[in-house]
């Protein structure tokens, strides 16, 4: 059994970098700032939820670089969906 620190906005970057690497994608600076802003509004963070959403994002675009415009488009529904579920 391992004790794990709860995922919060300030410590999600390690997970995010690993996820982006597994998807062979990266985020531009504005997208990273936007993502951090969205995550910082959440009291609890479900990595399972984000894992599925980033998989959808990977299917949504063939571009390697994830931009703020793309995240805004995809996360508009994501944030509403998250708030309904949690």
Legacy VTK file of the C-alpha trace (Angstrom):
# vtk DataFile Version 3.0
C-alpha trace
ASCII
DATASET POLYDATA
POINTS 86 float
0.000 0.000 0.000
1.334 3.410 -0.939
0.374 6.685 0.544
-0.248 9.206 -2.216
-0.674 12.912 -2.021
-4.042 14.130 -3.279
-3.964 15.651 -6.740
-4.407 19.398 -6.681
-3.875 22.177 -9.213
-0.321 22.785 -8.008
0.818 19.153 -8.330
-0.991 17.911 -11.444
1.859 18.870 -13.789
3.748 15.576 -13.379
0.652 13.625 -14.370
-0.074 16.032 -17.229
3.442 15.798 -18.648
3.299 12.007 -18.540
-0.102 11.993 -20.233
1.021 14.391 -22.964
4.130 12.309 -23.565
2.066 9.121 -23.879
-0.142 10.914 -26.428
2.896 12.277 -28.282
1.561 15.802 -27.809
2.593 18.976 -26.069
0.863 22.178 -24.964
1.765 25.711 -25.789
2.199 28.174 -22.940
-1.275 29.705 -23.268
-2.890 26.254 -23.261
-0.944 25.291 -20.142
-2.054 28.483 -18.393
-5.655 27.872 -19.416
-5.536 24.249 -18.205
-4.057 25.336 -14.868
-6.824 27.913 -14.500
-9.550 25.346 -15.158
-8.000 22.847 -12.754
-7.558 25.472 -10.045
-11.342 26.001 -9.929
-11.942 22.337 -9.037
-12.052 21.255 -5.405
-11.333 17.640 -6.302
-9.493 16.383 -9.339
-10.287 13.029 -10.868
-7.320 11.745 -12.876
-9.563 9.082 -14.371
-11.849 11.827 -15.651
-8.960 13.859 -17.082
-7.397 10.736 -18.566
-10.568 10.032 -20.568
-10.932 13.672 -21.606
-7.345 13.881 -22.853
-7.885 10.653 -24.793
-10.869 12.354 -26.453
-8.713 15.401 -27.116
-6.124 13.204 -28.836
-8.844 11.847 -31.111
-10.151 15.354 -31.775
-6.953 16.628 -33.408
-4.016 15.247 -35.350
-1.838 18.260 -34.466
1.045 17.603 -32.096
0.735 20.997 -30.412
-2.314 21.601 -28.210
-3.277 25.264 -28.291
-5.438 27.362 -26.002
-8.009 27.666 -28.803
-8.309 23.875 -28.965
-8.538 23.519 -25.189
-11.145 26.276 -25.004
-13.231 24.425 -27.569
-12.840 21.020 -25.923
-12.893 22.158 -22.286
-16.044 24.265 -22.687
-17.996 21.018 -22.523
-15.515 19.368 -20.183
-15.955 21.868 -17.365
-19.747 21.682 -17.580
-19.559 17.880 -17.651
-17.216 17.835 -14.653
-19.449 20.115 -12.630
-22.513 17.952 -13.366
-20.695 14.753 -12.293
-19.005 16.039 -9.141
LINES 1 87
86 0 1 2 3 4 5 6 7 8 9 10 11 12 13 14 15 16 17 18 19 20 21 22 23 24 25 26 27 28 29 30 31 32 33 34 35 36 37 38 39 40 41 42 43 44 45 46 47 48 49 50 51 52 53 54 55 56 57 58 59 60 61 62 63 64 65 66 67 68 69 70 71 72 73 74 75 76 77 78 79 80 81 82 83 84 85
